[in-house]
Amino acid sequence: MASAKANHPDLKRFKNAKVRRDLWNGVLEEAYAYCLPQYERPTSGTPTDMGVKGEKRGYTVYDATGSEAVAEKAAMAQGLLFPPFREWMDFEPTMPSSLDEDQEKKLSEHLEDARVKFHAAIEASNFHTEMAQAMRDSYISTGAITADFGTPENPLDFEALPVGQIVPEESADGVIRTNFREFSVKARDLPVRWPKAKLPEELIRMIKENPDKPVTVVDAEVYDPESRESSYRVFAGKEEAPIFEDSFGSQRTIIFRVDKVPGEIMGRGPALAVMADIKTANKVVELVLKNASIAVTGIWQADDDGVLNPATVKLAPGTIIPKAVGSAGLTPLATPGRFDISQIVLQDLRENIRRAIKGPSLPPADDRVRTAFEIGQREAERQEVETPRTLRLLNELYYPLGRRILQILTHPSMAASPYFIKDLEIASELVRPRPVSPMVRLQDQSDAQLATGALTSVMQAMGAEGLSAIVDVQGFTRWFLMRNGFPAKFIKNPEEVAFEQQTQALAQQQALAQQQQLGAPANG
């Protein structure tokens, strides 16, 4: 990078952050070599690496347990947090008590419209494709995804960033809001990526003369805690001034970590914690394959009897190998390795790797020795590990992503889009996102099961009449249905139930009165 560029304050911060980021190169290189062997190297991103994208990698990987566990775990987490074609985010007022009845009704209608268009725009975008890549990165170290403006027909444009390109910087509260990205693009793509960019003469000339030449670009997204906005600048070429500037009221680049160590910026996913077992399992499989090749082809010894010529011997069916009278001829050596011991060791290693990355596993479905109670306890144990680990992503991924998508869909430039959300200001303090994904509902379902168990015990001891004397059964039923994901709009409120009961009672009284009037003459 040219020295003149370092004069800009953002680039000075980028240089200091990159020094800290580069300390992770060794750890990430090793982890990606075993867990995502076919991925781009986690230290690439410069122009010199553009010619090696897609090259063959992973020649030294013999065991795929680590890569399979990471891919499966990332897919499971994505399905629990962002299930496709299902709603996983809702919106609610922050201070509903401060609104009058008309305001509350109008805001409720706006929030319902926002929720429908929010998920419709996501399903029409490339969100699920890009999020899958970012989730895999997070279970090794750190995931990163950008949410940009698209077209009115498809207003959301997502891009998963390779871990080798991100240079994060933590805020005072420990959340990553400032990020730098160093990568390379072809000269011809500069005006395509940034149509409003002010390109210097050298880049304009490069686009005309050598459009395929790679250009190093630095994205600087710097968060300001006072204004709570992020400034965005793009640096390219040898000029000190940025070629493009903008500002955002929400995070454009969302960086998230499944786990981290205090004092460190980059995340430490579960794959890093079990790297010793991953490397050992890979070495065991390598030795087993070498031992197997020896067992198949064999190692042979022969007496130098002047008759047998080892250079002309071919181990094939029907071959006659000459030997001198009284000599041992060609004799196989015994294989020293024992496959049974290596398989036992390998089985334990693979189980440890899967458990560390994916969490506790359930017993096999066809295991008749297991009881229903044990299976239930194992499921509860799995959820106890799975739920807090995945819910750590709420603060760094879930909420920033929801706010960014809302900001794009409410922007005036999207007024012509069918997904445009009008009359709803994201900057307003009246609205906040509320997660409703299957992972979040696991907590609600667990609470509902505990409450149902307590209610059943009391009813068995006191009976239905005694229970109704101290428990609001109708209110509990509403709460139970909502905890288990039943749509709230189909649940009647207490006022509606009371009105229907009064109407029904009045109708019964009127019907009884009519029957009495019709029967009065006959009785007389």
SULZI-V829634 format. One record per residue. N is the residue number from 0. RES is the residue in one small letter. PSI is psi in radians with two decimals (* if undefined). Layout:
# SULZI-V829634
N_RES_PSI ; N_RES_PSI
This chain:
# SULZI-V829634
0_m_2.41 ; 1_a_2.52 ; 2_s_-0.51 ; 3_a_-0.50 ; 4_k_-0.44 ; 5_a_-0.11 ; 6_n_-0.42 ; 7_h_2.41 ; 8_p_-0.67 ; 9_d_-0.64 ; 10_l_-0.49 ; 11_k_-0.75 ; 12_r_-0.66 ; 13_f_-0.75 ; 14_k_-0.77 ; 15_n_-0.71 ; 16_a_-0.57 ; 17_k_-0.55 ; 18_v_-0.75 ; 19_r_-0.64 ; 20_r_-0.66 ; 21_d_-0.32 ; 22_l_-0.32 ; 23_w_-0.07 ; 24_n_-0.76 ; 25_g_-0.77 ; 26_v_-0.79 ; 27_l_-0.65 ; 28_e_-0.80 ; 29_e_-0.76 ; 30_a_-0.77 ; 31_y_-0.52 ; 32_a_-0.55 ; 33_y_-0.58 ; 34_c_-0.57 ; 35_l_1.16 ; 36_p_-0.46 ; 37_q_0.00 ; 38_y_2.88 ; 39_e_2.53 ; 40_r_2.40 ; 41_p_0.00 ; 42_t_0.13 ; 43_s_3.07 ; 44_g_-0.12 ; 45_t_2.90 ; 46_p_-0.49 ; 47_t_-0.28 ; 48_d_-0.04 ; 49_m_-0.46 ; 50_g_-0.13 ; 51_v_0.13 ; 52_k_2.32 ; 53_g_0.09 ; 54_e_2.79 ; 55_k_2.31 ; 56_r_3.04 ; 57_g_0.46 ; 58_y_-0.49 ; 59_t_0.13 ; 60_v_2.09 ; 61_y_-0.30 ; 62_d_2.20 ; 63_a_0.31 ; 64_t_-0.77 ; 65_g_-0.82 ; 66_s_-0.67 ; 67_e_-0.74 ; 68_a_-0.72 ; 69_v_-0.78 ; 70_a_-0.75 ; 71_e_-0.73 ; 72_k_-0.74 ; 73_a_-0.70 ; 74_a_-0.71 ; 75_m_-0.78 ; 76_a_-0.70 ; 77_q_-0.69 ; 78_g_-0.55 ; 79_l_-0.54 ; 80_l_-0.71 ; 81_f_1.14 ; 82_p_2.27 ; 83_p_2.50 ; 84_f_0.45 ; 85_r_2.65 ; 86_e_2.23 ; 87_w_0.07 ; 88_m_2.35 ; 89_d_2.98 ; 90_f_2.51 ; 91_e_2.73 ; 92_p_2.48 ; 93_t_-0.59 ; 94_m_1.28 ; 95_p_-0.46 ; 96_s_-0.36 ; 97_s_-0.06 ; 98_l_2.50 ; 99_d_-3.14 ; 100_e_-0.73 ; 101_d_-0.76 ; 102_q_-0.73 ; 103_e_-0.70 ; 104_k_-0.75 ; 105_k_-0.74 ; 106_l_-0.65 ; 107_s_-0.70 ; 108_e_-0.71 ; 109_h_-0.71 ; 110_l_-0.63 ; 111_e_-0.75 ; 112_d_-0.70 ; 113_a_-0.72 ; 114_r_-0.75 ; 115_v_-0.83 ; 116_k_-0.57 ; 117_f_-0.91 ; 118_h_-0.54 ; 119_a_-0.71 ; 120_a_-0.64 ; 121_i_-0.78 ; 122_e_-0.44 ; 123_a_-0.09 ; 124_s_-3.01 ; 125_n_0.47 ; 126_f_-0.89 ; 127_h_-0.59 ; 128_t_-0.80 ; 129_e_-0.64 ; 130_m_-0.56 ; 131_a_-0.71 ; 132_q_-0.75 ; 133_a_-0.64 ; 134_m_-0.69 ; 135_r_-0.71 ; 136_d_-0.66 ; 137_s_-0.49 ; 138_y_-0.03 ; 139_i_-0.93 ; 140_s_-1.41 ; 141_t_2.31 ; 142_g_2.61 ; 143_a_2.37 ; 144_i_2.46 ; 145_t_2.54 ; 146_a_1.94 ; 147_d_2.91 ; 148_f_2.41 ; 149_g_-2.42 ; 150_t_2.86 ; 151_p_-0.58 ; 152_e_-0.58 ; 153_n_1.47 ; 154_p_-0.23 ; 155_l_2.30 ; 156_d_1.96 ; 157_f_2.65 ; 158_e_2.14 ; 159_a_2.25 ; 160_l_2.31 ; 161_p_2.51 ; 162_v_-0.40 ; 163_g_-0.24 ; 164_q_-0.32 ; 165_i_2.42 ; 166_v_1.54 ; 167_p_2.84 ; 168_e_2.17 ; 169_e_2.58 ; 170_s_3.11 ; 171_a_-0.48 ; 172_d_0.12 ; 173_g_-0.06 ; 174_v_2.42 ; 175_i_1.90 ; 176_r_-0.34 ; 177_t_2.29 ; 178_n_2.49 ; 179_f_2.53 ; 180_r_2.14 ; 181_e_2.09 ; 182_f_-3.11 ; 183_s_2.49 ; 184_v_2.77 ; 185_k_2.60 ; 186_a_-0.63 ; 187_r_-0.39 ; 188_d_-0.15 ; 189_l_-0.90 ; 190_p_-0.30 ; 191_v_-0.75 ; 192_r_-0.69 ; 193_w_1.45 ; 194_p_-0.52 ; 195_k_0.25 ; 196_a_2.51 ; 197_k_1.65 ; 198_l_2.40 ; 199_p_2.97 ; 200_e_-0.66 ; 201_e_-0.66 ; 202_l_-0.62 ; 203_i_-0.72 ; 204_r_-0.68 ; 205_m_-0.68 ; 206_i_-0.63 ; 207_k_-0.73 ; 208_e_-0.68 ; 209_n_1.25 ; 210_p_-0.36 ; 211_d_0.03 ; 212_k_2.30 ; 213_p_2.49 ; 214_v_2.27 ; 215_t_2.26 ; 216_v_2.48 ; 217_v_2.05 ; 218_d_2.25 ; 219_a_1.93 ; 220_e_1.78 ; 221_v_2.21 ; 222_y_2.37 ; 223_d_1.95 ; 224_p_-0.40 ; 225_e_-0.88 ; 226_s_-0.23 ; 227_r_0.55 ; 228_e_2.84 ; 229_s_2.28 ; 230_s_2.47 ; 231_y_2.14 ; 232_r_2.54 ; 233_v_2.20 ; 234_f_2.34 ; 235_a_2.63 ; 236_g_-2.83 ; 237_k_-0.06 ; 238_e_2.59 ; 239_e_-0.65 ; 240_a_2.53 ; 241_p_2.66 ; 242_i_-0.26 ; 243_f_2.46 ; 244_e_2.56 ; 245_d_3.05 ; 246_s_2.62 ; 247_f_2.54 ; 248_g_-0.06 ; 249_s_2.98 ; 250_q_2.14 ; 251_r_-0.76 ; 252_t_2.09 ; 253_i_2.01 ; 254_i_2.27 ; 255_f_2.69 ; 256_r_2.38 ; 257_v_-0.63 ; 258_d_2.76 ; 259_k_2.91 ; 260_v_2.41 ; 261_p_2.33 ; 262_g_-0.16 ; 263_e_2.60 ; 264_i_-0.84 ; 265_m_2.56 ; 266_g_2.79 ; 267_r_1.67 ; 268_g_2.98 ; 269_p_-0.43 ; 270_a_-0.61 ; 271_l_-0.57 ; 272_a_-0.36 ; 273_v_0.41 ; 274_m_-0.56 ; 275_a_-0.78 ; 276_d_-0.63 ; 277_i_-0.78 ; 278_k_-0.69 ; 279_t_-0.77 ; 280_a_-0.68 ; 281_n_-0.70 ; 282_k_-0.67 ; 283_v_-0.78 ; 284_v_-0.68 ; 285_e_-0.79 ; 286_l_-0.63 ; 287_v_-0.73 ; 288_l_-0.69 ; 289_k_-0.71 ; 290_n_-0.63 ; 291_a_-0.67 ; 292_s_-0.61 ; 293_i_-0.70 ; 294_a_-0.56 ; 295_v_-0.89 ; 296_t_-0.55 ; 297_g_2.77 ; 298_i_2.28 ; 299_w_2.65 ; 300_q_2.69 ; 301_a_2.52 ; 302_d_2.46 ; 303_d_1.43 ; 304_d_0.10 ; 305_g_-0.09 ; 306_v_-0.83 ; 307_l_2.19 ; 308_n_1.82 ; 309_p_-0.46 ; 310_a_-0.38 ; 311_t_0.03 ; 312_v_2.30 ; 313_k_2.13 ; 314_l_1.50 ; 315_a_2.68 ; 316_p_2.39 ; 317_g_0.03 ; 318_t_2.39 ; 319_i_2.08 ; 320_i_2.01 ; 321_p_2.62 ; 322_k_2.75 ; 323_a_2.68 ; 324_v_2.24 ; 325_g_-0.12 ; 326_s_2.77 ; 327_a_-0.35 ; 328_g_-2.43 ; 329_l_2.09 ; 330_t_2.27 ; 331_p_2.56 ; 332_l_2.55 ; 333_a_2.48 ; 334_t_2.18 ; 335_p_-0.46 ; 336_g_2.67 ; 337_r_2.03 ; 338_f_-0.52 ; 339_d_-0.71 ; 340_i_-0.75 ; 341_s_-0.61 ; 342_q_-0.62 ; 343_i_-0.80 ; 344_v_-0.76 ; 345_l_-0.66 ; 346_q_-0.74 ; 347_d_-0.72 ; 348_l_-0.79 ; 349_r_-0.66 ; 350_e_-0.71 ; 351_n_-0.71 ; 352_i_-0.83 ; 353_r_-0.69 ; 354_r_-0.70 ; 355_a_-0.64 ; 356_i_-0.79 ; 357_k_-0.24 ; 358_g_3.08 ; 359_p_2.46 ; 360_s_2.72 ; 361_l_2.74 ; 362_p_2.76 ; 363_p_2.56 ; 364_a_-0.49 ; 365_d_0.20 ; 366_d_1.82 ; 367_r_-0.16 ; 368_v_-0.50 ; 369_r_2.46 ; 370_t_2.84 ; 371_a_-0.62 ; 372_f_-0.76 ; 373_e_-0.71 ; 374_i_-0.70 ; 375_g_-0.70 ; 376_q_-0.68 ; 377_r_-0.67 ; 378_e_-0.72 ; 379_a_-0.68 ; 380_e_-0.71 ; 381_r_-0.74 ; 382_q_-0.60 ; 383_e_-0.56 ; 384_v_-0.72 ; 385_e_-0.76 ; 386_t_-0.97 ; 387_p_-0.57 ; 388_r_-0.73 ; 389_t_-0.62 ; 390_l_-0.19 ; 391_r_-0.34 ; 392_l_-0.18 ; 393_l_-0.80 ; 394_n_-0.68 ; 395_e_-0.30 ; 396_l_-0.92 ; 397_y_-1.02 ; 398_y_-0.81 ; 399_p_-0.64 ; 400_l_-0.76 ; 401_g_-0.73 ; 402_r_-0.70 ; 403_r_-0.76 ; 404_i_-0.72 ; 405_l_-0.69 ; 406_q_-0.69 ; 407_i_-0.77 ; 408_l_-0.33 ; 409_t_0.02 ; 410_h_2.46 ; 411_p_-0.47 ; 412_s_-0.27 ; 413_m_0.32 ; 414_a_-0.50 ; 415_a_-0.02 ; 416_s_2.50 ; 417_p_-0.23 ; 418_y_0.14 ; 419_f_2.29 ; 420_i_1.94 ; 421_k_2.84 ; 422_d_0.47 ; 423_l_1.92 ; 424_e_2.15 ; 425_i_-0.49 ; 426_a_-0.22 ; 427_s_2.51 ; 428_e_0.07 ; 429_l_-0.26 ; 430_v_2.43 ; 431_r_2.56 ; 432_p_2.60 ; 433_r_2.04 ; 434_p_2.40 ; 435_v_0.50 ; 436_s_2.88 ; 437_p_-0.59 ; 438_m_-0.74 ; 439_v_-0.61 ; 440_r_-0.32 ; 441_l_-0.67 ; 442_q_-0.78 ; 443_d_-0.72 ; 444_q_-0.63 ; 445_s_-0.75 ; 446_d_-0.70 ; 447_a_-0.68 ; 448_q_-0.73 ; 449_l_-0.77 ; 450_a_-0.66 ; 451_t_-0.70 ; 452_g_-0.74 ; 453_a_-0.72 ; 454_l_-0.71 ; 455_t_-0.71 ; 456_s_-0.75 ; 457_v_-0.70 ; 458_m_-0.63 ; 459_q_-0.55 ; 460_a_-0.64 ; 461_m_-0.29 ; 462_g_2.96 ; 463_a_-0.65 ; 464_e_-0.76 ; 465_g_-0.62 ; 466_l_-0.78 ; 467_s_-0.34 ; 468_a_-0.45 ; 469_i_-0.16 ; 470_v_2.33 ; 471_d_1.60 ; 472_v_-0.74 ; 473_q_-0.74 ; 474_g_-0.69 ; 475_f_-0.68 ; 476_t_-0.73 ; 477_r_-0.81 ; 478_w_-0.73 ; 479_f_-0.75 ; 480_l_-0.74 ; 481_m_-0.63 ; 482_r_-0.47 ; 483_n_0.30 ; 484_g_0.20 ; 485_f_2.35 ; 486_p_2.26 ; 487_a_-0.47 ; 488_k_-0.27 ; 489_f_0.03 ; 490_i_2.19 ; 491_k_2.45 ; 492_n_2.88 ; 493_p_-0.61 ; 494_e_-0.73 ; 495_e_-0.73 ; 496_v_-0.76 ; 497_a_-0.71 ; 498_f_-0.73 ; 499_e_-0.67 ; 500_q_-0.73 ; 501_q_-0.74 ; 502_t_-0.73 ; 503_q_-0.71 ; 504_a_-0.72 ; 505_l_-0.71 ; 506_a_-0.68 ; 507_q_-0.70 ; 508_q_-0.74 ; 509_q_-0.70 ; 510_a_-0.69 ; 511_l_-0.69 ; 512_a_-0.70 ; 513_q_-0.70 ; 514_q_-0.69 ; 515_q_-0.68 ; 516_q_-0.71 ; 517_l_-0.55 ; 518_g_-0.12 ; 519_a_-0.85 ; 520_p_-0.70 ; 521_a_-0.64 ; 522_n_-0.49 ; 523_g_*
